[in-house]
């Protein structure tokens, strides 16, 4: 039988770990345990004490004891399964013919609750927020709204030039392994890039006796991904530490990049100031 190493291959789930000492047959990695799944294990996602394995559906493997992983639940998907992603109480399975949503709140009884039929052979899936990003073979990258797991709906797509076989999402970018090339795609319409704080705006200020502090900053022109952005307004925050900051006053309009804090304090008190750009 072929074996799947968490590194991905075929018929088993194999747990590996990095170790400081070497075994004769390894290089800083040793086998801890394995579980022989009945078919071809093609994908895996791990959350907490469970591994979710794509093999004929989604198999829930208890990995609390890595030396002896054991299957505790299974939900079959028609046509098998090629990939799996987990978010919250749901596993999203890249199955032959579509995206299947499986409720895993009870690991012992995973149950399919939703399905979205797709034109291609679904090879992989990644989930971010309320959206599943699907590598749909010749059909490219598909974006599916899974806000209602029982009724997933396609809301966007990009026809990649070859065959989309793998997908990962980070922030407002989707990364697709396509037979033609590796592609980076802007998905900020569904997952907006975070708006940054004004660079260098975290300031430690010992208030002088005048107790007025002038804060001045440069306009924010890009989001955290480096794309142009139109900020709606700025908010000035102040606190005794960067972990406990409150907003001061009303939002600062765009044509103003100056804020004067004239609130009365004891002279010599220390406060942290930060300016945040806000995009509605």
C-alpha positions in Angstrom: 0.0 0.0 0.0 1.0 3.6 -0.6 1.4 5.8 2.4 0.5 9.4 3.0 3.1 11.3 5.1 1.5 14.4 6.6 3.7 15.8 3.9 1.0 14.2 1.6 1.0 11.1 -0.4 -1.5 8.3 -0.2 -3.1 5.7 2.0 -2.3 6.6 5.6 -2.1 9.6 7.9 1.4 9.7 9.3 2.4 12.0 12.2 5.9 13.3 12.1 7.9 15.6 14.4 11.1 17.5 14.2 13.7 16.4 16.8 17.1 17.7 17.9 18.7 14.2 17.6 18.9 12.1 14.5 17.7 8.6 13.9 19.5 6.5 11.4 16.8 6.8 8.7 15.9 10.5 9.1 17.2 14.0 9.1 15.8 15.9 12.1 12.4 14.2 11.7 11.0 11.0 13.2 7.8 9.1 12.9 5.5 9.3 15.9 2.4 7.4 14.7 0.2 6.6 11.7 -3.4 5.6 10.8 -4.1 3.6 7.7 -7.1 5.1 6.0 -9.0 2.8 3.7 -8.5 4.7 0.4 -6.2 7.4 -0.9 -5.7 10.2 1.6 -5.2 13.3 -0.5 -5.5 16.2 1.9 -5.4 17.1 5.5 -6.3 20.0 7.9 -5.5 20.0 11.6 -7.5 21.9 14.3 -7.0 21.3 17.9 -6.9 17.6 18.7 -8.3 16.5 15.4 -7.0 15.9 11.9 -9.5 16.1 9.1 -8.4 13.8 6.2 -9.8 13.9 2.7 -10.2 10.2 1.8 -13.5 9.1 0.3 -15.0 12.1 2.2 -13.8 13.7 5.4 -12.3 11.4 8.1 -12.0 12.8 11.6 -8.9 11.5 13.3 -8.2 12.0 17.0 -4.5 12.9 17.3 -4.6 13.6 21.1 -2.1 10.7 21.4 0.1 11.2 18.3 1.6 7.7 18.8 -1.9 6.1 18.3 -4.1 8.3 16.1 -7.6 6.9 15.7 -10.6 7.6 13.5 -13.6 8.8 15.4 -15.9 10.0 12.6 -16.5 9.9 8.9 -18.7 11.6 6.4 -18.6 10.2 2.8 -18.7 12.5 -0.2 -19.9 11.2 -3.6 -17.0 10.7 -5.9 -14.4 11.0 -3.2 -12.4 13.9 -1.8 -9.2 15.7 -2.9 -8.7 18.4 -0.4 -10.1 19.8 2.9 -10.1 23.0 4.9 -11.6 23.7 8.3 -13.2 26.8 9.7 -15.2 27.0 12.9 -17.7 24.1 13.0 -17.4 23.2 9.4 -15.1 21.3 7.1 -15.0 22.3 3.4 -14.3 19.4 1.2 -12.9 19.7 -2.4 -14.8 16.8 -3.9 -15.1 15.5 -7.4 -17.8 17.7 -8.9 -18.2 20.4 -6.3 -17.6 21.9 -2.9 -19.2 20.0 0.0 -19.8 21.5 3.4 -19.6 19.1 6.4 -20.7 20.1 9.9 -18.1 18.8 12.4 -19.4 20.2 15.7 -19.7 16.6 16.8 -16.5 15.0 15.7 -18.1 11.5 16.0 -20.9 12.4 13.7 -19.8 14.7 10.9 -22.7 15.5 8.6 -22.9 17.1 5.2 -25.1 20.2 5.3 -24.4 22.0 2.0 -23.1 21.4 -1.5 -22.2 23.7 -4.5 -22.0 22.0 -7.9 -19.0 23.0 -10.0 -18.0 22.6 -13.6 -14.6 21.2 -13.0 -12.8 18.7 -10.8 -12.3 20.4 -7.5 -8.8 19.8 -6.3 -8.3 22.1 -3.3 -10.0 24.6 -1.1 -9.0 27.4 1.4 -11.4 29.3 3.6 -11.1 32.9 4.9 -13.9 34.6 6.7 -17.2 33.9 5.0 -15.6 32.7 1.7 -14.2 29.5 0.3 -11.6 29.8 -2.4 -11.7 26.8 -4.7 -9.1 25.4 -7.1 -11.5 24.1 -9.8 -9.2 22.5 -12.4 -10.0 23.9 -15.9 -12.6 26.3 -14.4 -9.9 28.2 -12.5 -10.3 30.0 -9.1 -13.8 30.1 -7.8 -15.0 32.2 -4.8 -18.0 30.7 -2.9 -19.9 32.6 -0.2 -20.4 30.1 2.7 -22.1 32.6 5.1 -25.0 30.1 5.0 -23.3 26.7 5.0 -26.5 25.0 3.8 -26.6 27.1 0.7 -23.2 28.0 -0.6 -23.2 30.5 -3.5 -20.6 31.4 -6.0 -19.8 35.1 -6.0 -16.6 35.4 -8.0 -14.1 33.7 -10.2 -11.0 34.0 -12.2 -10.3 31.8 -15.2 -6.7 30.8 -14.7 -4.7 29.9 -17.9 -4.2 26.3 -17.1 -5.6 23.9 -14.5 -6.0 25.2 -10.9 -4.7 22.5 -8.6 -4.0 24.2 -5.3 -5.0 27.4 -3.5 -4.0 29.3 -0.3 -5.4 32.6 1.0 -3.6 35.1 3.2 -5.2 38.5 3.9 -6.5 40.0 0.7 -4.5 37.7 -1.6 -5.2 34.3 -3.0 -2.3 32.1 -4.2 -3.1 29.5 -6.9 -0.9 26.6 -8.1 -1.9 26.4 -11.7 -0.5 24.0 -14.4 0.5 27.1 -16.4 2.0 29.2 -13.6 1.9 30.2 -9.9 -0.6 33.1 -9.7 -1.2 35.8 -7.1 -4.7 37.2 -7.1 -6.3 40.2 -5.5 -9.4 39.1 -3.5 -9.8 42.4 -1.5 -13.4 42.7 -2.7 -14.2 39.7 -0.5 -11.4 40.1 2.1 -10.3 43.7 2.3 -6.7 44.5 3.0 -6.3 45.9 6.6 -5.8 49.6 6.8 -2.6 50.4 8.6 -1.9 52.7 11.4 0.0 55.7 10.3 3.7 54.6 10.1 5.6 55.6 13.2 2.5 57.1 14.9 2.9 55.2 18.1 4.5 57.9 20.2 5.5 57.9 23.9 4.9 61.4 25.2 5.7 62.8 28.6 3.3 65.7 28.8 4.9 69.0 29.6 3.5 71.5 32.0 1.6 73.1 29.1 -0.4 69.9 28.9 -0.9 70.4 25.2 0.5 67.9 22.7 0.7 68.4 19.0 0.5 65.2 16.9 1.3 65.5 13.2 1.3 62.7 10.6 1.6 62.0 6.9 -1.5 60.9 4.9 -2.0 57.1 4.5 -2.0 56.3 0.8 -1.6 52.5 0.8 -3.1 49.5 2.6 -1.0 46.9 4.3 -0.6 45.0 0.9 0.9 48.1 -0.7 -2.2 48.9 -2.9 -3.5 52.5 -3.3 -6.3 53.2 -0.8 -8.7 56.1 -0.2 -9.0 56.6 3.6 -12.2 58.0 4.9 -10.9 59.6 8.1 -8.4 59.2 10.9 -8.8 58.4 14.5 -6.4 59.5 17.3 -6.0 57.1 20.2 -4.3 57.5 23.5 -3.6 55.3 26.4 -1.3 54.2 29.2 0.1 51.4 27.0 -0.3 50.3 23.4 -2.6 47.5 24.7 -5.1 49.9 26.3 -5.8 52.8 24.0 -9.0 54.8 23.7 -10.1 57.0 20.8 -10.0 60.8 21.4 -12.8 63.0 20.3 -14.4 62.9 16.9 -12.8 61.5 13.7 -10.2 63.7 12.1 -11.2 64.7 8.5 -8.9 63.9 5.6 -7.8 67.5 5.0 -6.3 67.6 8.5 -3.3 65.6 9.6 -2.8 67.5 12.9 -4.3 66.8 16.3 -3.9 68.8 19.5 -4.5 67.0 22.8 -5.3 69.7 25.3 -6.9 67.4 27.9 -5.8 68.3 31.4 -3.3 65.8 32.9 -0.8 65.8 35.7 2.4 67.2 34.3 5.0 64.5 33.6 2.4 61.7 33.0 3.3 59.2 30.3 0.9 58.4 27.5 1.0 56.5 24.2 -0.5 58.1 21.1 -1.5 56.3 17.9 -3.2 57.4 14.7 -5.3 54.9 12.8 -6.6 55.3 9.3 -10.2 54.2 8.7 -11.7 52.8 5.5 -15.5 52.3 5.7 
